[in-house]
Amino acid sequence: MKTIIEEMEENEADNINLLAPLKEEILRLVYLDDNCLLAKTENVYISYLRNDDGADTVLKHLKSSKDILCVNGFDSKLIKQSGRWMEDFHDYNYVYPKKEPLSYELPEGTAIRKLTLQDLDYVFNHYETVQDRIFLKDRIKHGMYGIVAERKLRGFVGWHPEGSIGILFVEDLCKRQHFGSALEAAMINDMLAQDWIPFVQVDVHNVASRRLQESLGLIIGKRPVHWYF
């Protein structure tokens, strides 16, 4: 019988959200047996399940009502029926498979730069998904990029604590200028420079973002992961 790690590695794109952050020590291994693997950073837990025995083990490890869970592998009804979480989001993993940096072009008068804490207000005022200044301050410290046009910040990108590229925003007036793809390319190149494996998670219904990943050469996993909030 294959080990869980071997099983995950056979489907690398499906499980890159565990394999890469564990390798890079962004995630800490919490538990491993023949039924499940569980890793975490802060209150975010990422798991790989083989069956409901593994799901039961995972549920016993999560104690706080603030715990967030991502499930790879087995689609457990036990977790769905536990009543622990209100939302169940389905995301595809996308992984950048090459070692070569991406090239991108910007319109004249446009540039990409690292964000500083002086940009915190802009990020907080425009990133509606997470209205948490402490979280966003931490993300800027860990490395975010912004795009500047006509001397004004017009968008940004970062990466989540569990290792995926995200926190992507571009102002409406700048849409269709490929600012989003340039920002993501800059972040991918930053991760490559650190010898990290760049990956992104995209909601299964987000057609625009899925097209963006494909245009940059990222490879999609076959099975979505489940995020429970």
N, C-alpha and C positions, 0 to 999 in steps of 0.2 A: 504493500500500500504506500502510495506517495505521501510524503509529509505535506503539511499545509503550505509551507514555504515553497516546496517544489510545485505544488498545484497552482499556487499564485503565480509563480514565475512562468509557467506554461501559458498563462493568459496575462502577459505583462501589462498590456494597455488597460485591461479591465481592472487591474489591481495596482496601477502605478501610484495611486494615492496612499497606499501602504508601503509598497516596496521602496519608493524613492525617499519619503520622509524618514523611514526607519534607517535606511543606509546613511542618510545625511544627519541622523540623530536629532531631527526636528520632532519626531515622535519618540516616546519612550514605551518600550514593551511592558505591558502590565500582566498579561497572562497568555499562556500557550499550551494547548493540549491537542489531542487528535480531532476535536470537534470545533475548536475555534481559536482564533488569534485576536487579542485585544491590545490596542496601543492608545496612547493619549498625549495631548498637550493641553495644559490647563484643564478646562472643563469640557473639552472636545475629545470624544472617544471615537476611534476608527476600528472597525472589526471585520474579520473574515469569518463567515460561518459555513459549516458543512451541514448542519441539521439543527433541530430545535433543542437538542441537548446543549449545543454550543450557545444558542440563543438564551437559554435559561441561565447559563453561566455568566453571560454578559450582563443580563438584567440584575444578577446578584452583585455584580461589581459596581454598578452605577447606583449611587446612594442619594445624590442630591437632585432636587427638582430642577436645578439649573443645568444639569448635564445634557449635552447634545451628543447624539449618536449617529454615526455613519455606518451602514452595513453593506459589505461586499459579499458576493457569493450567494449562499442560500437565502431565498426570499421568505423570511420567517413570519408566519401568521401569529406566532406567540408574541413577537414584539409588537406587531400591529394591534393585537388585542389586549396588550398590557395596560392601556390607558395612561401610559406615562407621558406621551407627547401628543400635541394637538395637530402638528403638521407633518406630512410625509412627502418630501420632494424627491423627484427622480432626476439624477444627473448622469450624463455620459462623461467618462474620462477621456481627455484628449492628451496625447503625449507627443512632444517634439523629439523625433528619433535620431536626429543628426548631431554631430559635434560642431559643425560649421555655423558661425554666427549668421543671422539673417541680415540682408541688406534692405534698406527702405529709402524712399525719397520723400522729401518734405517740400511744400511750396516755399517760394522765396519769402523771407521774413519770418519763417517759422523754425522753431528749435525745440529739442527735447532736453530737459535738464533734471537733475536730482532735486527732489523736494526737500525743503527744510521745515523746521517747526514754525517758521514765519508763514508758511502756507497752510497751517492747520485750519484757520477759519474758512478758507476757500474749500478745502476738502470736506469739512464738517457741513458747510452750507449746501453742498452739491451732492453728497453721497447719502441718499435717502434710505438706503438699505440698512445701514447701521448708524444710528444717531447716538454715538458714544465717543466723546472727545478723548477719553483715556485710551480706548481701543485704537482710534485713528492716529493719535500721537505715537503710540507704540509702533504702528505700521509704518509711519514716516521714518521713525528711528531705524527700523529694520531695512528700509530701502524702498522708496516709491519714486516714480518718475512723473513729471508733468510736461505738458506740451504748451508752448508759448507762441502766440500769434499776435502780431501787432502790439508787442510788449505786454500782453495780458495772458495770464494763465487761462487755458481753455479746456483743460481736461487732465486726467491723471490715471495711473495704474499702479497696482501694488501686488502684494501677495498675502495670502491668509496665514494665520498662525500654524495651520496644519500642512502648509507647503505648496498650496496651489496658487497659480497666478490668478488675480482677480481684482476687485475694487476698481473696476474699469469704468470710467465716465468720460464722456465728451459732450460739450454743450451743443444744444440743438442747432445753433446757427453755424456750427462747424461740421455738421454731419455731411457725409458724401465727399469728404476731403481726405479720407483714409487715415484720419488721425488715430482711430482706434487700433488699426493694424500696426501703425508705426509705434504706438505706445507699447503694445504687446510685444512687438519685435524687440524693442529696447529692453524690456524686462526679460525676455527669453535670453538675449545676449548677456545680460547681467548675470543670470543664473548659470549660463554656460561658462562664464569667466570664473565662477566659483566652483566649477565642476559638479554642479547640481543638474538633475534631470528636470527640465521644464515641463509642467503639465497644467492643464486647465480643466475645470469641471463646468459643464454647461447643462442647463435645464433641457430636458428632452424636447420641450416645445419651443425653445428659443432658436428659431430658424436663422435669424440674422447672425447670432453668435456662432452657430454651428458652421455657417458659411465662412465666417471670419477665420475660424480655426483651420478649415480646409484650405483656405487661400494661403495660409502661412505654412502649410505642409505638415500640420499635426495629424496624428493617426487616432481614430476613434476606437474606444473599447466596444466590445460586442454587447455587453450587458450593463445596464445602468446601475449605479449605486443608489441607495436610499438614505436620505438625510431626514432624521427625526428631530424636530424642534418642539 
